[in-house]
Amino acid sequence: MQETGQYSVELARGPKGFGFSLRGGSEYNMDIYVLALMDGGPAQQCGKIQVSDQLVEINGEPTAGMTHAQAVEHIRNGSSRIRLVLKKGNGFIPDYVSICLRPTGQPLASLVLCVTNSPRGEPCFCLVGRVENK
């Protein structure tokens, strides 16, 4: 069952793919969003998908916790048709800045700054940090 604001589409692969690109992934502490639609591509022609919509499922596979590369792989390695569940966006695509620090003798630490707009158009900022033990 889909949540409010979610919708599903089925796309047929065109000569240049499905006609959309993505931004985000778990490595950026972000959900996955539609970044762009290719002019005349299958995603644009279906008339439902908009830039900033959040990708929720790819062929029944939830995207929560998925890296950007995993999402792209699920799309590219699928069949000639793909079923997506998306959540309507607000027209603004979250952005991020990643800063990696490695003080001498310290594990790698990363900070991610997410910049987006609220549904009312107000700027929103989120700073997330973590230490990676390697």
C-alpha positions in Angstrom: 0.0 0.0 0.0 1.4 3.4 -1.0 1.5 6.4 1.4 -0.1 9.7 0.7 1.8 11.6 -2.0 3.3 8.4 -3.5 2.6 7.2 -7.0 3.9 4.5 -9.2 4.9 4.5 -12.8 6.1 1.9 -15.3 8.6 2.9 -17.9 9.9 1.2 -21.0 13.6 1.6 -21.7 14.3 3.9 -24.6 17.4 4.0 -26.8 19.2 6.1 -24.2 17.8 4.4 -21.1 14.8 5.5 -19.0 15.5 9.2 -19.4 16.2 10.4 -15.8 19.1 11.0 -13.5 19.4 10.7 -9.7 20.9 12.6 -6.8 21.5 11.2 -3.3 22.1 7.9 -1.6 23.0 6.5 1.8 26.6 7.5 1.4 25.4 11.2 1.5 22.9 10.5 4.3 20.2 11.4 1.8 17.2 9.8 0.2 17.4 9.4 -3.6 15.7 12.1 -5.7 15.1 12.7 -9.4 17.7 15.2 -10.5 16.8 15.7 -14.1 14.6 14.4 -16.9 16.0 13.9 -20.4 14.1 15.8 -23.1 11.8 13.4 -24.9 12.9 10.5 -22.7 10.5 7.8 -21.3 10.4 9.5 -17.9 9.4 12.8 -19.3 6.9 11.3 -21.8 5.0 9.5 -19.0 4.0 12.9 -17.7 4.0 12.0 -14.0 7.7 12.2 -12.9 9.0 15.6 -11.8 12.4 16.8 -10.8 12.7 16.6 -7.0 10.4 13.6 -6.6 11.9 11.1 -4.2 12.5 7.5 -5.5 10.9 5.1 -2.9 11.1 1.8 -4.7 12.7 0.3 -7.8 11.0 -2.8 -9.1 9.6 -3.5 -5.6 13.0 -2.9 -3.9 12.9 -0.1 -1.2 15.5 2.5 -1.8 15.9 3.3 2.0 19.5 2.7 2.9 20.5 2.2 -0.8 23.7 3.9 -2.1 23.6 6.0 -5.3 25.5 3.3 -7.2 23.2 0.6 -6.0 20.1 2.6 -7.2 21.7 3.1 -10.6 22.7 -0.6 -10.8 19.1 -1.7 -10.0 17.8 0.6 -12.8 20.5 -0.3 -15.4 20.5 -4.0 -14.8 16.8 -4.5 -14.8 14.7 -5.6 -17.8 13.5 -3.4 -20.6 10.7 -2.2 -18.3 11.0 -0.7 -14.8 8.4 -0.1 -12.1 9.1 2.9 -9.8 7.3 4.2 -6.7 8.0 7.8 -6.1 6.9 10.5 -3.6 6.0 13.9 -5.0 8.7 16.5 -4.3 8.4 20.2 -3.6 10.3 21.3 -6.7 13.7 21.7 -4.9 16.4 19.0 -4.9 18.3 18.6 -1.7 22.0 19.4 -2.1 25.0 18.3 -0.1 28.6 19.2 0.6 30.9 16.6 2.0 34.0 17.4 4.0 36.4 14.6 5.0 38.9 15.2 7.8 41.9 13.0 8.7 43.8 14.4 11.7 47.0 12.6 12.3 46.3 9.3 14.1 42.6 9.8 14.0 40.0 7.8 12.0 38.4 9.4 9.0 35.5 11.7 10.0 33.0 13.1 7.5 30.5 15.9 7.7 27.7 16.2 5.3 25.8 19.5 4.9 22.4 19.1 3.3 20.8 22.2 1.9 17.2 22.2 0.6 14.0 24.2 0.8 10.9 23.5 2.9 7.6 23.0 1.2 7.0 26.7 1.9 10.2 27.6 0.1 12.2 28.4 3.3 15.9 27.3 3.3 16.6 24.3 5.5 20.1 23.1 6.5 21.1 19.8 8.1 24.7 18.9 9.2 25.4 15.2 9.8 28.7 13.8 11.0 30.2 10.3 11.5 33.5 8.7 12.2 34.5 5.7 10.1 36.7 3.1 11.7 38.9 1.6 9.0 
